[in-house]
Amino acid sequence: MGLLIMQKVKVGIVGCGNISEIYFKNFKSVFTITEVVACADILSKKANEKALEFGYKAMSIEEIMKDENIQIIVNLTIPSAHYDVCMKALH
């Protein structure tokens, strides 16, 4: 029987505010079947800071939604933005 080689599921995180810190840390150590490849925030400065700190690519929200390599979007935005981000991700 051959080895089963699984490719990691590519993840994009939208929302780089206060709550994001624990998600960024846990994706590196806990969720071993995933690989965060990019992050985005309405404030590009926040996305750039997190990308630099954790080794991800900073993108705009539009770019992260259009990236065909990203299979899962983790929505860490403020509650009033959840609907719009979720709808963009689904489309």
N, C-alpha and C positions, 0 to 999 in steps of 0.2 A: 504494500500500500504506500503511495507517495505522500509527501508532505503537503499539508493544506496551507497555502500561503494566502493570507488575507491582506488585502490592501486596507489601509486605515481610511475611515470615513472623514472626508474633508469638511471642516467646520469654519464658518464665518461668524464672528461675534459683532452684533450691532448694539452699541451702547457701552461707553467706556467710562462711566461715572463711578460713584462710590461702591456700588455692589459688585462691579465687575472684577475687582481685585481677587476675590475668592474663586471666581470662575476661571480666571486666567491661571491661577496657581493650580487649581484642581485639574484642569484639562491637561496640564503638563505631567501630573503625577498619578491621578486616579483613573481617568478615562483613557485606558490604554488602546482602545480600538478606534479612537478618534485622533485627528491631528488638526489643531487650529492652524489655519493658513493665513487668515486675515482678520482685521478688525476695522470697525468704522464707528464714527460718531458724528452727530450734527456739528460738533465743534472739532474740526480737523486736528487742532492742537492736542486734544485728549487722545484721539486715535493714534497720533504720531508718538505720543509719550508711551502709551501702552505697547505699541508695536516695537519700539526701541527697547523697552524694559524686558519684554518677553520673547522677542525674536520673531514677531509676526510681521506681515505686510500691512501697512495702513492703507485704507482705501476710502473712497467716498461711499455713502450709502448706495448710491446708484451703481457704482462699480461692483460692490460686493454682491448686489442682487443679480447682476448680469453675468457674473463669473460662473461659467459652466462647470468648473472643477469643484465648486463648493456645493456640497450635498445637503448640509444642514445649516440653517441660520438660527443662532441663539439670540433671542430678543431680550436685551437687558435695558431697554429704554424706559423712560418714565411712563406711568400708566396712560397718560393722555396720548402717547405716541404709539402704544402697542398695536392698535388696530391697523394703522397705516403701514407699519413695518411688517406686520403679519400678512397683510394683503399683498404687499409687494413681494414678499418671500414666496407666497403661494403662486403668484403669477410668474 
